Amino acid sequence: MKETILFGKNNLSNMGSLKLKDLFQSVSGAKIHGEEKLIPSRIVTDSRRVEPGSLFFAIPGFKNDGLDYIEQAIDRGALAVVSEVELSLGCRVPYIHVRNSREALASVAKVFYKSPDLRLKTIGITGTNGKTSVSLLCQSIINGSYKAGLIGTIHYDLGARTIPSYRTTPESVDIFRMLSDMIDSNCSHAIMEVSSHGLDQSRVKGIDFDVVVFMNLTHEHLDYHKDMDEYYDVKRKLFINPKGIPSAKLSIVNIDDLYGEKLHQELIQKRANVVSFGESENADLQVREIDLYSDRSAFTLTWKQEQIRVHSSLVGRYNVDNWMAAAMVGVSQEMTLQEVESLLANFHGVPGRLQPVENDLNLSILVDYAHTPEALKYALETVRQICQGRLLVVFGCGGNRDKSKRELMTQRVAEISDLAWATSDNPRREKIDAIFSDMQKAPSWKGNIEFVEDRRHAIRLAIENCKDEDFLVIAGKGHETFQEVGTTVIPFDDVQVAREILRARKLLL
């Protein structure tokens, strides 16, 4: 079979035909075995989605290896196969050998969808906490003058339609397809939450970001990353590329965060276009005079010659950071802080982020996505400031994930709450007893935490114990409407479950 070795950079002028040789022109070292003038109709990484004419990428995975599904993909009509492993010359269809299938996927997808990132203002937001809130705040700001699509944890807003999210940062081919859909729907901007997994697995490789935002870095994903330094190095990729060159036209960094300050200094050394925000006297956008209330917050912002007093419906100190990050994105789009505040006047929060559960019993119940030690601490401290009675908490730790944070999360709850119920939170394939055992290493849990396996029962116990001046926080799942138990995904919505229990309680009164 004929072998072609391709080198060189992407040639945008030759993209129209979308032949294999054109698609792989940007992939250094790619070798096409077989007919190179075939024209794929679509690109897929899941053999179950293969249709006749598809180009199938056999991606190595953590659970499944794409190599195991090549025959299935061919049977379903794959036109050609891409692999990091040299396939036998007896392969029934042409195949392309590449050095790194994920990097190749990103390069090929960009060409296939005609570089949609270059036709949009792209904004990437990263950090352990706050990505979703900042992305939705940014969308509200930008939609005041333009039209912005969004790719994030809660959903994918493609302009003409919105679909549920299956992953914070999807595979590169899905991202480029969504960006293309946004253009077809007359979007001018694309806002994207960028996870560390997405960065490490080259899912955003090749995207030409106009603005990138760093929020914070706290204990999370250490089952995936070796330690916090490695976690930081991965996040850093969004701002500084492997060649040491700033990746985006503008970087926005929270310098109140220790890792944010480190990143800010690195960007300055690289002579990047970077602006900072925070309480620090060195921040470009500086916040002071912060007043936090049960239903709002107020703070003063200073940016160059402009100073305003902001009144926000968002509660909690961490939402001040979220507001500032989004405001700087607005400023990058030539808006004033006054215009930003006006655009956010009717923004009342994010689903699953201290979301109230309305009820006729006048009980104060909030559902929150907090599932890391610091996020849990921020959420509970925020509620503690407005709680006149007891602070009650339902929480859990995910299975088959970072075990080291379980003790820390439990300790945070033990220190801040008056009464709590530890329960299941996506146990996956791990036994709940093993998860509880790790959580019970926290030194203070015996004083106020009860361990209850069934999440619905734990929520019921918490509601039964909740009184008029108390606050109950149901933490960990937020906007999610499912539980991962074993290898099965079952419906479970904390807000809906709480409402059902509240209705039943009302009937018994």
QUINORQUI-V444483 format. One record per pair of residues at least 6 apart in sequence whose C-alpha atoms are under 7 Angstrom apart, sorted by sequence separation. I is the first residue (numbers start at 1). J is the second residue. D is the distance in whole Angstrom. If there is no record, write none. Layout:
i->I j->J d->D
i->I j->J d->D
This chain:
i->24 j->30 d->7
i->44 j->50 d->6
i->59 j->65 d->6
i->60 j->66 d->6
i->98 j->104 d->7
i->125 j->131 d->6
i->142 j->148 d->6
i->150 j->156 d->6
i->151 j->157 d->6
i->156 j->162 d->6
i->157 j->163 d->7
i->198 j->204 d->7
i->225 j->231 d->6
i->240 j->246 d->4
i->241 j->247 d->6
i->254 j->260 d->5
i->255 j->261 d->4
i->277 j->283 d->5
i->280 j->286 d->7
i->291 j->297 d->6
i->292 j->298 d->6
i->301 j->307 d->6
i->302 j->308 d->7
i->331 j->337 d->7
i->370 j->376 d->5
i->452 j->458 d->6
i->466 j->472 d->7
i->483 j->489 d->6
i->484 j->490 d->6
i->15 j->22 d->6
i->59 j->66 d->5
i->150 j->157 d->5
i->155 j->162 d->7
i->156 j->163 d->5
i->239 j->246 d->6
i->240 j->247 d->5
i->253 j->260 d->6
i->267 j->274 d->7
i->276 j->283 d->5
i->277 j->284 d->6
i->278 j->285 d->7
i->279 j->286 d->6
i->291 j->298 d->5
i->301 j->308 d->6
i->384 j->391 d->7
i->482 j->489 d->6
i->483 j->490 d->5
i->14 j->22 d->7
i->58 j->66 d->4
i->149 j->157 d->5
i->150 j->158 d->7
i->155 j->163 d->6
i->156 j->164 d->6
i->239 j->247 d->5
i->276 j->284 d->5
i->277 j->285 d->5
i->278 j->286 d->5
i->279 j->287 d->5
i->290 j->298 d->6
i->291 j->299 d->6
i->300 j->308 d->6
i->301 j->309 d->6
i->357 j->365 d->5
i->424 j->432 d->7
i->482 j->490 d->5
i->483 j->491 d->6
i->58 j->67 d->5
i->139 j->148 d->6
i->149 j->158 d->5
i->155 j->164 d->5
i->156 j->165 d->6
i->238 j->247 d->7
i->239 j->248 d->6
i->255 j->264 d->7
i->275 j->284 d->6
i->276 j->285 d->6
i->277 j->286 d->6
i->278 j->287 d->6
i->279 j->288 d->6
i->290 j->299 d->4
i->300 j->309 d->4
i->356 j->365 d->6
i->357 j->366 d->6
i->397 j->406 d->6
i->482 j->491 d->4
i->483 j->492 d->6
i->44 j->54 d->7
i->149 j->159 d->5
i->154 j->164 d->7
i->155 j->165 d->4
i->289 j->299 d->5
i->290 j->300 d->7
i->299 j->309 d->6
i->300 j->310 d->6
i->327 j->337 d->7
i->330 j->340 d->6
i->356 j->366 d->5
i->481 j->491 d->6
i->482 j->492 d->4
i->43 j->54 d->6
i->44 j->55 d->6
i->45 j->56 d->6
i->86 j->97 d->6
i->154 j->165 d->6
i->253 j->264 d->6
i->288 j->299 d->6
i->289 j->300 d->6
i->299 j->310 d->5
i->355 j->366 d->5
i->356 j->367 d->6
i->481 j->492 d->5
i->482 j->493 d->6
i->41 j->53 d->5
i->42 j->54 d->5
i->43 j->55 d->5
i->44 j->56 d->5
i->45 j->57 d->5
i->58 j->70 d->7
i->85 j->97 d->7
i->153 j->165 d->6
i->239 j->251 d->7
i->287 j->299 d->7
i->288 j->300 d->5
i->298 j->310 d->5
i->299 j->311 d->7
i->354 j->366 d->5
i->355 j->367 d->5
i->481 j->493 d->4
i->40 j->53 d->5
i->41 j->54 d->6
i->42 j->55 d->6
i->43 j->56 d->6
i->44 j->57 d->6
i->45 j->58 d->6
i->80 j->93 d->6
i->81 j->94 d->7
i->82 j->95 d->6
i->83 j->96 d->6
i->84 j->97 d->6
i->152 j->165 d->7
i->287 j->300 d->6
i->288 j->301 d->7
i->298 j->311 d->5
i->327 j->340 d->6
i->354 j->367 d->5
i->355 j->368 d->6
i->480 j->493 d->6
i->40 j->54 d->6
i->45 j->59 d->7
i->79 j->93 d->7
i->80 j->94 d->5
i->81 j->95 d->5
i->82 j->96 d->5
i->83 j->97 d->5
i->84 j->98 d->5
i->153 j->167 d->6
i->287 j->301 d->5
i->297 j->311 d->6
i->298 j->312 d->6
i->353 j->367 d->7
i->354 j->368 d->5
i->10 j->25 d->6
i->21 j->36 d->5
i->40 j->55 d->6
i->80 j->95 d->5
i->81 j->96 d->6
i->82 j->97 d->6
i->83 j->98 d->6
i->84 j->99 d->6
i->153 j->168 d->4
i->286 j->301 d->6
i->287 j->302 d->7
i->297 j->312 d->5
i->352 j->367 d->6
i->353 j->368 d->5
i->9 j->25 d->7
i->10 j->26 d->4
i->20 j->36 d->5
i->21 j->37 d->6
i->84 j->100 d->6
i->152 j->168 d->5
i->285 j->301 d->7
i->286 j->302 d->5
i->296 j->312 d->6
i->297 j->313 d->6
i->352 j->368 d->5
i->353 j->369 d->6
i->8 j->25 d->7
i->9 j->26 d->5
i->19 j->36 d->7
i->20 j->37 d->6
i->56 j->73 d->7
i->84 j->101 d->6
i->152 j->169 d->7
i->285 j->302 d->6
i->286 j->303 d->7
i->296 j->313 d->4
i->297 j->314 d->6
i->352 j->369 d->6
i->7 j->25 d->6
i->8 j->26 d->6
i->19 j->37 d->5
i->20 j->38 d->6
i->83 j->101 d->6
i->285 j->303 d->5
i->295 j->313 d->6
i->296 j->314 d->5
i->297 j->315 d->6
i->6 j->25 d->6
i->7 j->26 d->7
i->19 j->38 d->5
i->20 j->39 d->6
i->284 j->303 d->6
i->296 j->315 d->5
i->7 j->27 d->7
i->8 j->28 d->6
i->19 j->39 d->4
i->132 j->152 d->7
i->158 j->178 d->6
i->295 j->315 d->6
i->7 j->28 d->5
i->18 j->39 d->6
i->132 j->153 d->6
i->255 j->276 d->6
i->294 j->315 d->7
i->432 j->453 d->7
i->6 j->28 d->6
i->7 j->29 d->6
i->47 j->69 d->6
i->56 j->78 d->6
i->251 j->273 d->6
i->252 j->274 d->6
i->253 j->275 d->6
i->254 j->276 d->6
i->255 j->277 d->6
i->256 j->278 d->5
i->293 j->315 d->7
i->6 j->29 d->6
i->50 j->73 d->6
i->54 j->77 d->7
i->55 j->78 d->6
i->158 j->181 d->6
i->159 j->182 d->5
i->250 j->273 d->5
i->251 j->274 d->5
i->252 j->275 d->5
i->253 j->276 d->5
i->254 j->277 d->5
i->255 j->278 d->6
i->256 j->279 d->7
i->292 j->315 d->7
i->5 j->29 d->6
i->6 j->30 d->5
i->52 j->76 d->7
i->53 j->77 d->6
i->54 j->78 d->5
i->55 j->79 d->6
i->56 j->80 d->6
i->57 j->81 d->6
i->58 j->82 d->6
i->158 j->182 d->5
i->169 j->193 d->6
i->246 j->270 d->7
i->249 j->273 d->7
i->250 j->274 d->6
i->251 j->275 d->6
i->252 j->276 d->6
i->253 j->277 d->6
i->254 j->278 d->6
i->256 j->280 d->6
i->292 j->316 d->6
i->393 j->417 d->7
i->5 j->30 d->6
i->6 j->31 d->6
i->47 j->72 d->6
i->51 j->76 d->6
i->52 j->77 d->4
i->53 j->78 d->6
i->54 j->79 d->5
i->55 j->80 d->5
i->56 j->81 d->5
i->57 j->82 d->5
i->58 j->83 d->5
i->160 j->185 d->6
i->168 j->193 d->6
i->169 j->194 d->6
i->245 j->270 d->7
i->392 j->417 d->6
i->5 j->31 d->5
i->47 j->73 d->5
i->50 j->76 d->6
i->51 j->77 d->6
i->52 j->78 d->6
i->53 j->79 d->5
i->55 j->81 d->6
i->56 j->82 d->6
i->57 j->83 d->6
i->159 j->185 d->5
i->169 j->195 d->6
i->246 j->272 d->6
i->391 j->417 d->5
i->392 j->418 d->6
i->393 j->419 d->7
i->394 j->420 d->6
i->395 j->421 d->7
i->396 j->422 d->5
i->4 j->31 d->5
i->5 j->32 d->7
i->50 j->77 d->7
i->51 j->78 d->7
i->52 j->79 d->7
i->168 j->195 d->7
i->212 j->239 d->7
i->391 j->418 d->5
i->392 j->419 d->5
i->393 j->420 d->5
i->394 j->421 d->5
i->395 j->422 d->5
i->396 j->423 d->5
i->397 j->424 d->7
i->398 j->425 d->5
i->399 j->426 d->6
i->422 j->449 d->7
i->3 j->31 d->6
i->4 j->32 d->5
i->50 j->78 d->6
i->159 j->187 d->6
i->255 j->283 d->7
i->390 j->418 d->6
i->391 j->419 d->7
i->392 j->420 d->5
i->393 j->421 d->6
i->394 j->422 d->6
i->395 j->423 d->6
i->396 j->424 d->5
i->397 j->425 d->6
i->398 j->426 d->5
i->399 j->427 d->4
i->400 j->428 d->7
i->420 j->448 d->6
i->421 j->449 d->5
i->422 j->450 d->6
i->423 j->451 d->6
i->3 j->32 d->5
i->4 j->33 d->7
i->169 j->198 d->6
i->396 j->425 d->5
i->398 j->427 d->5
i->399 j->428 d->5
i->400 j->429 d->7
i->410 j->439 d->6
i->419 j->448 d->5
i->420 j->449 d->5
i->421 j->450 d->5
i->422 j->451 d->5
i->423 j->452 d->5
i->424 j->453 d->6
i->3 j->33 d->5
i->308 j->338 d->7
i->399 j->429 d->7
i->400 j->430 d->6
i->414 j->444 d->6
i->418 j->448 d->6
i->419 j->449 d->6
i->420 j->450 d->6
i->421 j->451 d->6
i->422 j->452 d->6
i->423 j->453 d->5
i->424 j->454 d->6
i->2 j->33 d->6
i->3 j->34 d->7
i->172 j->203 d->4
i->310 j->341 d->7
i->399 j->430 d->5
i->407 j->438 d->6
i->411 j->442 d->5
i->414 j->445 d->5
i->421 j->452 d->7
i->423 j->454 d->6
i->424 j->455 d->6
i->1 j->33 d->6
i->2 j->34 d->5
i->171 j->203 d->5
i->172 j->204 d->6
i->373 j->405 d->7
i->406 j->438 d->6
i->407 j->439 d->5
i->410 j->442 d->6
i->423 j->455 d->5
i->1 j->34 d->5
i->149 j->182 d->6
i->170 j->203 d->7
i->406 j->439 d->5
i->407 j->440 d->7
i->411 j->444 d->6
i->200 j->234 d->6
i->314 j->348 d->7
i->407 j->441 d->6
i->408 j->442 d->7
i->411 j->445 d->7
i->414 j->448 d->7
i->199 j->234 d->6
i->313 j->348 d->6
i->314 j->349 d->6
i->373 j->408 d->6
i->377 j->412 d->6
i->407 j->442 d->5
i->410 j->445 d->7
i->414 j->449 d->7
i->423 j->458 d->7
i->199 j->235 d->7
i->212 j->248 d->7
i->373 j->409 d->5
i->380 j->416 d->7
i->399 j->435 d->7
i->211 j->248 d->6
i->372 j->409 d->7
i->421 j->458 d->6
i->149 j->187 d->6
i->196 j->234 d->6
i->199 j->237 d->7
i->210 j->248 d->5
i->211 j->249 d->6
i->212 j->250 d->6
i->213 j->251 d->6
i->214 j->252 d->6
i->215 j->253 d->7
i->216 j->254 d->7
i->40 j->79 d->7
i->148 j->187 d->5
i->196 j->235 d->6
i->209 j->248 d->5
i->210 j->249 d->5
i->211 j->250 d->5
i->212 j->251 d->5
i->213 j->252 d->5
i->214 j->253 d->5
i->215 j->254 d->5
i->373 j->412 d->7
i->459 j->498 d->7
i->147 j->187 d->5
i->148 j->188 d->6
i->149 j->189 d->6
i->150 j->190 d->6
i->151 j->191 d->6
i->152 j->192 d->6
i->208 j->248 d->7
i->210 j->250 d->6
i->211 j->251 d->6
i->212 j->252 d->6
i->213 j->253 d->6
i->214 j->254 d->6
i->147 j->188 d->6
i->148 j->189 d->4
i->149 j->190 d->5
i->150 j->191 d->5
i->151 j->192 d->5
i->152 j->193 d->5
i->216 j->257 d->6
i->456 j->497 d->7
i->460 j->501 d->6
i->59 j->101 d->6
i->146 j->188 d->6
i->147 j->189 d->6
i->148 j->190 d->5
i->149 j->191 d->6
i->150 j->192 d->6
i->151 j->193 d->6
i->217 j->259 d->6
i->59 j->102 d->7
i->148 j->191 d->7
i->216 j->259 d->7
i->216 j->260 d->6
i->214 j->260 d->7
i->277 j->324 d->7
i->425 j->476 d->7
i->135 j->191 d->6
i->428 j->484 d->5
i->429 j->485 d->7
i->135 j->192 d->7
i->426 j->483 d->5
i->427 j->484 d->6
i->428 j->485 d->4
i->429 j->486 d->4
i->135 j->193 d->7
i->425 j->483 d->7
i->426 j->484 d->4
i->427 j->485 d->6
i->428 j->486 d->4
i->429 j->487 d->7
i->35 j->94 d->6
i->426 j->485 d->6
i->428 j->487 d->6
i->34 j->94 d->5
i->116 j->176 d->7
i->318 j->378 d->7
i->33 j->94 d->6
i->34 j->95 d->7
i->132 j->193 d->7
i->33 j->95 d->5
i->117 j->179 d->7
i->131 j->193 d->6
i->32 j->95 d->6
i->33 j->96 d->6
i->113 j->176 d->6
i->116 j->179 d->6
i->32 j->96 d->4
i->109 j->173 d->5
i->113 j->177 d->6
i->116 j->180 d->5
i->394 j->458 d->7
i->31 j->96 d->5
i->32 j->97 d->7
i->394 j->459 d->7
i->30 j->96 d->7
i->31 j->97 d->5
i->106 j->172 d->5
i->110 j->176 d->6
i->316 j->382 d->5
i->30 j->97 d->6
i->31 j->98 d->7
i->105 j->172 d->7
i->106 j->173 d->6
i->109 j->176 d->6
i->113 j->180 d->6
i->121 j->188 d->6
i->122 j->189 d->6
i->123 j->190 d->6
i->124 j->191 d->6
i->125 j->192 d->6
i->126 j->193 d->6
i->30 j->98 d->5
i->105 j->173 d->7
i->120 j->188 d->5
i->121 j->189 d->5
i->122 j->190 d->5
i->123 j->191 d->5
i->124 j->192 d->5
i->125 j->193 d->5
i->126 j->194 d->5
i->29 j->98 d->7
i->120 j->189 d->5
i->121 j->190 d->6
i->122 j->191 d->6
i->123 j->192 d->6
i->124 j->193 d->6
i->125 j->194 d->6
i->126 j->195 d->6
i->120 j->190 d->6
i->124 j->194 d->6
i->392 j->462 d->7
i->27 j->104 d->6
i->391 j->470 d->6
i->392 j->471 d->6
i->393 j->472 d->6
i->394 j->473 d->6
i->395 j->474 d->6
i->27 j->107 d->7
i->389 j->469 d->5
i->390 j->470 d->5
i->391 j->471 d->5
i->392 j->472 d->5
i->393 j->473 d->5
i->394 j->474 d->5
i->395 j->475 d->5
i->396 j->476 d->7
i->26 j->107 d->7
i->388 j->469 d->6
i->389 j->470 d->4
i->390 j->471 d->6
i->391 j->472 d->6
i->392 j->473 d->6
i->393 j->474 d->6
i->394 j->475 d->6
i->395 j->476 d->6
i->388 j->470 d->7
i->387 j->470 d->7
i->24 j->108 d->6
i->387 j->471 d->6
i->23 j->108 d->5
i->124 j->209 d->7
i->130 j->215 d->7
i->123 j->209 d->6
i->122 j->209 d->5
i->123 j->210 d->6
i->124 j->211 d->6
i->125 j->212 d->6
i->126 j->213 d->6
i->127 j->214 d->6
i->129 j->216 d->7
i->23 j->111 d->6
i->122 j->210 d->5
i->123 j->211 d->5
i->124 j->212 d->5
i->125 j->213 d->5
i->126 j->214 d->5
i->127 j->215 d->5
i->128 j->216 d->6
i->23 j->112 d->7
i->121 j->210 d->6
i->122 j->211 d->7
i->123 j->212 d->6
i->124 j->213 d->6
i->125 j->214 d->6
i->126 j->215 d->6
i->127 j->216 d->5
i->128 j->217 d->5
i->117 j->207 d->6
i->118 j->208 d->7
i->127 j->217 d->6
i->128 j->218 d->6
i->117 j->208 d->6
i->294 j->386 d->5
i->293 j->386 d->7
i->18 j->112 d->7
i->15 j->111 d->7
i->106 j->203 d->7
i->102 j->201 d->7
i->103 j->202 d->6
i->106 j->205 d->6
i->107 j->206 d->7
i->102 j->202 d->6
i->106 j->206 d->7
i->103 j->205 d->7
i->363 j->467 d->7
i->363 j->468 d->6
i->370 j->475 d->6
i->371 j->476 d->5
i->362 j->468 d->7
i->364 j->470 d->7
i->365 j->471 d->6
i->366 j->472 d->6
i->367 j->473 d->6
i->368 j->474 d->6
i->369 j->475 d->6
i->370 j->476 d->5
i->364 j->471 d->5
i->365 j->472 d->5
i->366 j->473 d->5
i->367 j->474 d->5
i->368 j->475 d->5
i->369 j->476 d->5
i->364 j->472 d->6
i->365 j->473 d->6
i->366 j->474 d->6
i->367 j->475 d->6
i->368 j->476 d->6
i->369 j->477 d->5
i->368 j->477 d->7
i->369 j->478 d->4
i->368 j->478 d->5
i->369 j->479 d->7
i->367 j->478 d->6
i->353 j->478 d->6
i->352 j->478 d->4
i->352 j->479 d->4
i->367 j->494 d->7
i->351 j->479 d->6
i->367 j->495 d->7
i->357 j->495 d->6
i->220 j->372 d->6
i->219 j->372 d->7
i->219 j->373 d->7
i->218 j->374 d->7
i->223 j->401 d->6
i->223 j->402 d->4
i->222 j->402 d->5
i->221 j->402 d->6
i->134 j->322 d->5
i->138 j->326 d->5
i->142 j->330 d->7
i->133 j->322 d->7
i->137 j->326 d->6
i->141 j->330 d->6
i->134 j->325 d->7
i->138 j->329 d->7
i->130 j->322 d->6
i->134 j->326 d->6
i->141 j->340 d->6
i->144 j->343 d->6
i->141 j->343 d->6
i->140 j->343 d->7
i->141 j->344 d->7
i->140 j->344 d->7
i->133 j->350 d->6
i->129 j->375 d->7
i->154 j->479 d->7
